[in-house]
Amino acid sequence: MKAIGSATLLPMSPRRLFATTNSRCRPSDATWPSQSAWKRLNDAVGGNLIPVNFPLSILQTDPDSTDAKNLAENLRNPYYIGDQPGLTQTLGWVDAWTTHPSVYAVAARNAEDIAAGVNFARENDLRLVIKGGGHSYQGTSNAPDSLLIWTRHMHDIVMHDAFVPRGCGRTVQPQPAVTLGAGTIGMQAYDAVTTKAGKYVQGGGCTTVCLGGLVQSGGFGSFSKHYGTAAGGLLEAEVVTADGMIRTANVCTNPDLFWALKGGGGGSFGVVSKMTLRVHDLPEFFGAADLTIKASSDDTYRRLIREFVSFYSEQLFNNHWGEQAHLNPDNSLGIAMVSYGLDTEQAKEVWKPFLDWVKRSSREYSIEGHLTIGSIPARHFWDVQWWKEHWPEIAFPNPDGNSLKSLFNYSLAHLVPQPIFEFDRRPGAGPTDAWWAGDASQVGWFIRGFESLWLPSSLLTPDSQEQLANALFRGSRHKEIELHFNKGLAGAPREAIDAASDTAMNPAVLNAFALAISADGGGGYPGVSGHEPDVAAARKSREEIRRCMNELRGIVPNGGAYVSESNFFEEDWQQAYWGSSYPRLASVKRKYDPTGLLIVHNGVGSEDWSADGFTRLKRK
Ligand SMILES: Cc1cc2nc3c(=O)[nH]c(=O)nc-3n(C[C@H](O)[C@H](O)[C@H](O)COP(=O)(O)OP(=O)(O)OC[C@H]3O[C@@H](n4cnc5c(N)ncnc54)[C@H](O)[C@@H]3O)c2cc1C
């Protein structure tokens, strides 16, 4: 480790349990740790302390080089980005933040490495950040002049037939579960639990989101309308708190910390090293409904939205249907939904009344492009090899048309010769290193604006549907609105709602039928001259998003927003993200991190710190 030098091993300095100063030090400060101190940390973590470089700098220093071209290519690959301690999946957000590397990273292998990093940061008054998958839209897993705890390499997975949380004895029934290293990403979890073991664990919809960050956000996957939130399935966590202690948190041991980790927001209560999550049975089928309907005028579009709202509330508002509908300014309605537990014929039957209505008005409405309604065996939903064998047209961007017959056994209504997976094509990439093509536009993007709002199920009552449809229409005049039905739990089974009600999330999630999101992002590399994103266009887009969401806020003034998918500039974020849970979260924070070692933007306790997380603010 060149940057750290070769000082001889010295004893660690006496432990300071809590930082005593009100500011964090930077490399330019006299109090910044010496090379020999860093060397001691490196030894303590088994040589896994790494100086962090900033891969984007080559775009500045040698823009025409092959390396610069390779980098630009790799910035479309979330596995490449995830492998870089100095990068994040979002590169920045206009007027909010831009990605910055830490000075050093502990590439942790276990809880002891994490504890060494936490102790070092506390004893030396360093700004500490934690990164798993690096998917934070808010930029909470990077900070300049900081020490990074990086969990990328912690992805061991162990299945249990009958798990009992530590210290619970006979008070808790044994149940099937899986223990995951905190750096496990969705695809790794789905491959082990669904493809290989025929079971289900709640990860994210995006296959490269890391479960460490996901669980602490609350966490929704495509099938959350049936299985509930990721946080609702947490049975136990191993977590290093700000005092450097490795603790177990579950319903019997440190239950207050356990509750806070379930949706209280990542990077605020401790560094999670592993998690044990409930494992569920699979249904026979998972499926999809994918189509776009274009209306001929504003008026007919308004009627289409009204009809869809009514159809949704009668036929889709249940645990079988999740993911999204998109209401677009060009008067089109995009459906990109998934189904749980329905075979192809059952799924087609569900959609028939709505599609018949569309067909009856063929002068006003047309179906654009493909129409896909169908199911596949649930166990193969994330089975990349199965997709390749049964449906290369989908697994690969270049259709060859050879295997339509074998696919026909699982018949979708129409065949879709377009890729749904993209693959990590770097040498040495694993066979399952894939991501949904639908998530590709967010890889290495720069955010222009992003807002969310939970929509309560009361809007689906017959008396309110008109009001909802009108607000959606008005909002869609400004910007696209996405309705994420799997990110509101109304309509989910009782068990899923009960589990989520025992988490720190804003209770608004329990009664919401959907999370409405309006967001936009694009290309460009902030901070790299010649490659800067178009700031004026980004600000314009942010304003359109604000106007769009204001139409929805007009009918839902205090709906709340999902901490992980929301506005960086969220006003009254404590209330929006956590509602009535906030006072309890604040007290857990004071207990486990009294001096604010773990501070993230708009995280619990961050109101006491400057925006950069370096200075404690004086209380007025
Ligand atoms: C393309 C994309 C798709 C997404 N899809 C979904 C979705 O389908 N459902 C959904 O619910 N969310 C989704 N999200 C949001 C995502 O779940 C959250 O941003 C989540 O927190 C990401 O976790 P991460 O570890 O990958 O990210 P990171 O940026 O590494 O971490 C996020 C936060 O958690 C903290 N953190 C990470 N690991 C730990 C740890 N071990 N201990 C303590 N704190 C930790 C970080 O400090 C940071 O504050 C998506 C985000 C993106 C970019």
The ligand as an SDF file (V2000), in Angstrom:
LIG
                    3D

 53 58  0  0  0  0  0  0  0  0999 V2000
  -31.1680    2.5200  -10.2480 C   0  0  0  0  0  0  0  0  0  0  0  0
  -31.7750    2.5050   -8.8710 C   0  0  0  0  0  0  0  0  0  0  0  0
  -32.8700    1.7200   -8.6400 C   0  0  0  0  0  0  0  0  0  0  0  0
  -33.4550    1.6820   -7.3760 C   0  0  0  0  0  0  0  0  0  0  0  0
  -34.5130    0.8520   -7.1700 N   0  0  0  0  0  0  0  0  0  0  0  0
  -35.0530    0.7490   -5.9530 C   0  0  0  0  0  0  0  0  0  0  0  0
  -36.1110   -0.1640   -5.6950 C   0  0  0  0  0  0  0  0  0  0  0  0
  -36.5490   -0.8960   -6.5640 O   0  0  0  0  0  0  0  0  0  0  0  0
  -36.6270   -0.2000   -4.4410 N   0  0  0  0  0  0  0  0  0  0  0  0
  -36.1570    0.5940   -3.4400 C   0  0  0  0  0  0  0  0  0  0  0  0
  -36.6540    0.4980   -2.3270 O   0  0  0  0  0  0  0  0  0  0  0  0
  -35.1450    1.4440   -3.6570 N   0  0  0  0  0  0  0  0  0  0  0  0
  -34.5910    1.5440   -4.8780 C   0  0  0  0  0  0  0  0  0  0  0  0
  -33.5480    2.4080   -5.0770 N   0  0  0  0  0  0  0  0  0  0  0  0
  -33.0520    3.1830   -3.9470 C   0  0  0  0  0  0  0  0  0  0  0  0
  -32.0680    2.3100   -3.1440 C   0  0  0  0  0  0  0  0  0  0  0  0
  -32.7300    1.2080   -2.6030 O   0  0  0  0  0  0  0  0  0  0  0  0
  -31.4910    3.0710   -1.9780 C   0  0  0  0  0  0  0  0  0  0  0  0
  -30.8010    4.1720   -2.4580 O   0  0  0  0  0  0  0  0  0  0  0  0
  -30.5570    2.2040   -1.1300 C   0  0  0  0  0  0  0  0  0  0  0  0
  -30.2720    2.8920    0.0510 O   0  0  0  0  0  0  0  0  0  0  0  0
  -29.2950    1.8720   -1.8710 C   0  0  0  0  0  0  0  0  0  0  0  0
  -28.4400    1.1110   -1.0840 O   0  0  0  0  0  0  0  0  0  0  0  0
  -26.9340    0.9000   -1.5770 P   0  0  0  0  0  0  0  0  0  0  0  0
  -26.2000    0.2200   -0.4980 O   0  0  0  0  0  0  0  0  0  0  0  0
  -26.9620    0.2870   -2.9300 O   0  0  0  0  0  0  0  0  0  0  0  0
  -26.4520    2.3800   -1.7610 O   0  0  0  0  0  0  0  0  0  0  0  0
  -25.3530    3.2510   -0.9660 P   0  0  0  0  0  0  0  0  0  0  0  0
  -25.3480    4.5410   -1.6780 O   0  0  0  0  0  0  0  0  0  0  0  0
  -24.0910    2.5090   -0.8440 O   0  0  0  0  0  0  0  0  0  0  0  0
  -26.0010    3.4020    0.4660 O   0  0  0  0  0  0  0  0  0  0  0  0
  -27.2090    4.0720    0.6700 C   0  0  0  0  0  0  0  0  0  0  0  0
  -27.2250    4.6160    2.0970 C   0  0  0  0  0  0  0  0  0  0  0  0
  -27.1530    3.5260    3.0010 O   0  0  0  0  0  0  0  0  0  0  0  0
  -25.9680    3.6280    3.7830 C   0  0  0  0  0  0  0  0  0  0  0  0
  -25.4150    2.2820    3.9080 N   0  0  0  0  0  0  0  0  0  0  0  0
  -25.0710    1.4390    2.9270 C   0  0  0  0  0  0  0  0  0  0  0  0
  -24.6090    0.2970    3.4430 N   0  0  0  0  0  0  0  0  0  0  0  0
  -24.6590    0.4290    4.7760 C   0  0  0  0  0  0  0  0  0  0  0  0
  -24.2970   -0.4140    5.8640 C   0  0  0  0  0  0  0  0  0  0  0  0
  -23.7690   -1.6200    5.6730 N   0  0  0  0  0  0  0  0  0  0  0  0
  -24.4900    0.0450    7.1300 N   0  0  0  0  0  0  0  0  0  0  0  0
  -25.0100    1.2760    7.3550 C   0  0  0  0  0  0  0  0  0  0  0  0
  -25.3510    2.1140    6.3570 N   0  0  0  0  0  0  0  0  0  0  0  0
  -25.1800    1.6880    5.0810 C   0  0  0  0  0  0  0  0  0  0  0  0
  -25.0490    4.5760    3.0590 C   0  0  0  0  0  0  0  0  0  0  0  0
  -24.2130    5.2580    3.9540 O   0  0  0  0  0  0  0  0  0  0  0  0
  -26.0370    5.5070    2.3930 C   0  0  0  0  0  0  0  0  0  0  0  0
  -26.4240    6.5030    3.2970 O   0  0  0  0  0  0  0  0  0  0  0  0
  -32.9380    2.4730   -6.3280 C   0  0  0  0  0  0  0  0  0  0  0  0
  -31.8190    3.2830   -6.5670 C   0  0  0  0  0  0  0  0  0  0  0  0
  -31.2400    3.2960   -7.8290 C   0  0  0  0  0  0  0  0  0  0  0  0
  -30.0520    4.1620   -8.0840 C   0  0  0  0  0  0  0  0  0  0  0  0
  1  2  1  0
  2  3  1  0
  2 52  2  0
  3  4  2  0
  4  5  1  0
  4 50  1  0
  5  6  2  0
  6  7  1  0
  6 13  1  0
  7  8  2  0
  7  9  1  0
  9 10  1  0
 10 11  2  0
 10 12  1  0
 12 13  2  0
 13 14  1  0
 14 15  1  0
 14 50  1  0
 15 16  1  0
 16 17  1  0
 16 18  1  0
 18 19  1  0
 18 20  1  0
 20 21  1  0
 20 22  1  0
 22 23  1  0
 23 24  1  0
 24 25  2  0
 24 26  1  0
 24 27  1  0
 27 28  1  0
 28 29  2  0
 28 30  1  0
 28 31  1  0
 31 32  1  0
 32 33  1  0
 33 34  1  0
 33 48  1  0
 34 35  1  0
 35 36  1  0
 35 46  1  0
 36 37  1  0
 36 45  1  0
 37 38  2  0
 38 39  1  0
 39 40  1  0
 39 45  2  0
 40 41  1  0
 40 42  2  0
 42 43  1  0
 43 44  2  0
 44 45  1  0
 46 47  1  0
 46 48  1  0
 48 49  1  0
 50 51  2  0
 51 52  1  0
 52 53  1  0
M  END
$$$$
